[in-house]
C-alpha cells in the first residue's frame, strides 16, 4: 500500500540533498593517494580512447598497406573509420589546351593524351 496522504512532508528529505564537503584526505583514495577528480579524469580519458584503439586494430592491415604505398591516412568518425588519399593527386592539373575535356576539334588532345589532365612538376 502506498501512503499518499503525507501532506506535511514529515520524514521526507530536502531536495536536493545537501553536499558534504570532503577534506583532501577524505577525497583521496587510500589505495593510491590520488584525488577523486584525477581518477575520474583518467577513467574518462580511457573510455574516450576506446573507439580510437578499436579502429587502430580493425584497420591495422589497411593502415600498413597505405603506409607502404605512401598514402595519406586520416582517422574519421572518432577513430572508427579511415580515409586514404594518394598524394600524387596533388600533382594533377587541368590541361590548358583542351580545358579538361581531352578533345580539341573532336580529336584527342596531344598535350594530355586525351585525359584532360596534365602532371605538374614533371611527376608522371
C-alpha positions as CSV (number, residue, x, y, z in Angstrom):
1,X,0.0,0.0,0.0
2,X,1.3,3.5,-0.9
3,X,0.8,6.3,1.6
4,X,-0.1,9.4,-0.5
5,X,-1.6,11.5,2.4
6,X,1.7,12.8,3.8
7,X,0.9,16.5,3.2
8,X,3.3,17.8,5.8
9,X,6.4,16.2,4.2
10,X,7.2,14.7,7.5
11,X,10.2,12.3,7.4
12,X,11.0,13.4,3.7
13,X,14.5,14.6,3.0
14,X,15.0,18.0,1.5
15,X,15.7,18.1,-2.3
16,X,18.4,18.3,-3.4
17,X,20.3,16.7,-0.6
18,X,23.0,18.9,1.0
19,X,26.5,18.3,-0.3
20,X,29.1,17.4,2.3
21,X,32.4,19.0,1.8
22,X,35.2,16.4,1.9
23,X,38.7,17.2,3.1
24,X,41.6,16.4,0.8
25,X,42.5,13.4,2.9
26,X,38.9,12.1,2.7
27,X,38.7,12.7,-1.1
28,X,41.9,10.7,-1.8
29,X,41.7,7.0,-2.5
30,X,43.5,5.3,0.4
31,X,45.0,2.7,-2.0
32,X,46.8,5.1,-4.4
33,X,46.5,8.6,-2.8
34,X,45.2,10.2,-6.0
35,X,42.3,12.7,-5.6
36,X,38.9,11.6,-6.8
37,X,38.9,14.1,-9.7
38,X,42.2,12.7,-11.1
39,X,40.8,9.1,-11.1
40,X,37.6,10.2,-12.8
41,X,39.5,12.1,-15.4
42,X,41.8,9.1,-16.1
43,X,38.7,6.9,-16.4
44,X,37.0,9.2,-18.8
45,X,40.2,9.5,-20.9
46,X,40.5,5.8,-21.1
47,X,36.8,5.4,-22.1
48,X,37.2,8.1,-24.8
49,X,40.3,6.4,-26.3
50,X,38.4,3.1,-26.8
51,X,36.9,3.8,-30.2
52,X,40.3,5.1,-31.5
53,X,42.1,1.9,-30.2
54,X,39.4,-0.4,-31.7
55,X,39.7,1.4,-35.0
56,X,43.5,1.1,-34.9
57,X,43.1,-2.7,-34.5
58,X,40.4,-3.1,-37.2
59,X,42.3,-1.1,-39.8
60,X,45.9,-2.2,-38.9
61,X,46.3,-4.1,-42.2
62,X,44.8,-1.3,-44.3
63,X,47.0,1.3,-42.5
64,X,50.1,-0.8,-43.1
65,X,49.3,-1.1,-46.8
66,X,48.6,2.7,-47.0
67,X,51.9,3.4,-45.4
68,X,53.7,1.1,-47.8
69,X,52.1,2.9,-50.8
70,X,52.9,6.3,-49.3
71,X,49.2,7.4,-49.0
72,X,47.9,9.9,-46.5
73,X,45.7,8.4,-43.8
74,X,43.0,10.3,-41.9
75,X,41.1,8.9,-38.9
76,X,37.4,9.8,-39.2
77,X,34.3,9.1,-37.0
78,X,36.1,9.1,-33.7
79,X,38.7,6.6,-34.9
80,X,36.2,4.1,-36.2
81,X,36.8,5.0,-39.8
82,X,39.6,5.8,-42.2
83,X,40.1,7.9,-45.3
84,X,43.1,7.2,-47.5
85,X,44.4,9.5,-50.2
86,X,47.3,9.2,-52.7
87,X,49.3,12.5,-52.5
88,X,50.1,12.2,-56.3
89,X,46.6,13.6,-56.9
90,X,48.2,17.0,-55.9
91,X,50.4,16.8,-59.0
92,X,47.4,16.7,-61.4
93,X,46.1,19.8,-63.1
94,X,43.5,20.5,-65.8
95,X,45.0,20.6,-69.4
96,X,45.2,24.3,-70.5
97,X,44.8,23.3,-74.2
98,X,41.6,21.4,-74.0
99,X,40.4,22.8,-70.7
100,X,39.9,19.3,-69.2
101,X,37.8,17.9,-72.0
102,X,40.5,15.7,-73.6
103,X,39.4,16.8,-77.1
104,X,40.4,19.5,-79.5
105,X,38.2,19.8,-82.6
106,X,36.8,16.3,-82.0
107,X,40.4,14.8,-81.9
108,X,42.3,13.7,-78.8
109,X,44.3,16.5,-77.2
110,X,48.0,15.9,-77.8
111,X,49.5,17.5,-74.6
112,X,47.3,15.5,-72.2
113,X,46.8,12.4,-74.5
114,X,43.1,12.8,-74.3
115,X,42.8,12.5,-70.5
116,X,42.1,16.2,-69.8
117,X,44.8,16.2,-67.1
118,X,48.5,17.0,-67.1
119,X,51.0,16.4,-64.3
120,X,52.8,19.4,-62.8
121,X,56.4,19.3,-61.6
122,X,57.2,16.6,-64.1
123,X,55.8,13.7,-62.0
124,X,54.1,11.0,-64.0
